[in-house]
Amino acid sequence: MTTSPIRIVLADDHPILRKGLRKTLAVEADIMLVGEASDGTQAQHLCRELQPTVLLLDLHMPGPTATETVAYVRQHCPTTQILILTMMDDDTSVQEMLSAGVMGYLLKGETTNVVVQAIRTVAQGKTWFSPAIARKVGRWKRGTSTHWKFLALTAREQEILCLIAQGWGNLRIATQLNLSEQTVRNYASRIYARLGVNSRAEAIMWAREHGIDY
């Protein structure tokens, strides 16, 4: 019985990197590169048209953000798994992508064998992380689930929590984010409930104790 190949859309705005990956994937009998994109809009359109097995996605490209592209693909391509390919290994980037629902996080600089392994792993619906990212995730899991609580927040809630932790009042946050003050209050109430705290002061203490005040 013949197994269908893993169909890949590669989204990266660096042509040299795309060329290298194209050569890498061309020799793999079970992997087929079906499309390439150099910006977020192209990535979205190709995924919707081609419905690939895996989207290999750079974090920083022209057009829609990676978060927006991930949300789009998850909505319109429910069988497509998303594997991030990036130089960015900071907590914020990793947390944002995990919260958005990606299956893997691959750092550029990995060997070609590792890239292929990561693609095959996420194509099976399993998670795959570069070692440095896996260590972060492991620390978060072994801890008090702090970062998992943070990841459970929406991107907007995370943003507002960080501002609250820095001592910003509701009016200042509303002005900064172009929201109404009541909307900020509503966000704050949901944040408190998700964190399991009862007040703004407790939310600030929780965030600062766990380093979420950047």
MOSUL-V303309 format. One record per backbone hydrogen bond with DSSP energy under -1.0 kcal/mol. CO is the residue of the C=O (numbers start at 1). NH is the residue of the N-H. If there is no record, write none. Layout:
<<CO | NH> <CO | NH>>
This chain:
<<6 | 32> <7 | 53> <7 | 54> <8 | 34> <8 | 35> <9 | 56> <10 | 37> <11 | 58> <14 | 18> <15 | 19> <16 | 20> <17 | 21> <18 | 22> <19 | 23> <20 | 24> <21 | 25> <22 | 26> <25 | 28> <28 | 31> <30 | 6> <32 | 8> <35 | 10> <37 | 12> <39 | 43> <40 | 44> <41 | 45> <42 | 46> <43 | 47> <44 | 48> <45 | 49> <46 | 50> <47 | 51> <53 | 81> <54 | 9> <55 | 83> <56 | 11> <57 | 85> <62 | 40> <65 | 69> <66 | 70> <67 | 71> <68 | 72> <69 | 73> <70 | 74> <71 | 75> <72 | 76> <73 | 77> <77 | 80> <81 | 55> <82 | 103> <82 | 104> <83 | 57> <84 | 106> <86 | 108> <90 | 94> <91 | 95> <92 | 96> <93 | 97> <94 | 98> <95 | 99> <96 | 100> <97 | 101> <97 | 102> <103 | 128> <104 | 84> <105 | 130> <106 | 86> <107 | 110> <111 | 115> <112 | 116> <113 | 117> <114 | 118> <115 | 119> <116 | 120> <117 | 121> <118 | 122> <119 | 123> <121 | 126> <122 | 125> <128 | 105> <130 | 134> <131 | 135> <132 | 136> <133 | 137> <134 | 138> <135 | 139> <136 | 140> <137 | 141> <138 | 142> <139 | 143> <145 | 149> <146 | 150> <147 | 151> <148 | 152> <150 | 153> <154 | 158> <155 | 159> <156 | 160> <157 | 161> <158 | 162> <159 | 163> <160 | 164> <161 | 165> <162 | 166> <163 | 168> <164 | 167> <169 | 173> <170 | 174> <171 | 175> <172 | 176> <173 | 177> <174 | 179> <180 | 184> <181 | 185> <182 | 186> <183 | 187> <184 | 188> <185 | 189> <186 | 190> <187 | 191> <188 | 192> <189 | 193> <190 | 194> <191 | 195> <192 | 196> <192 | 197> <199 | 203> <200 | 204> <201 | 205> <202 | 206> <203 | 207> <204 | 208> <205 | 209> <206 | 210> <207 | 212> <208 | 211>>
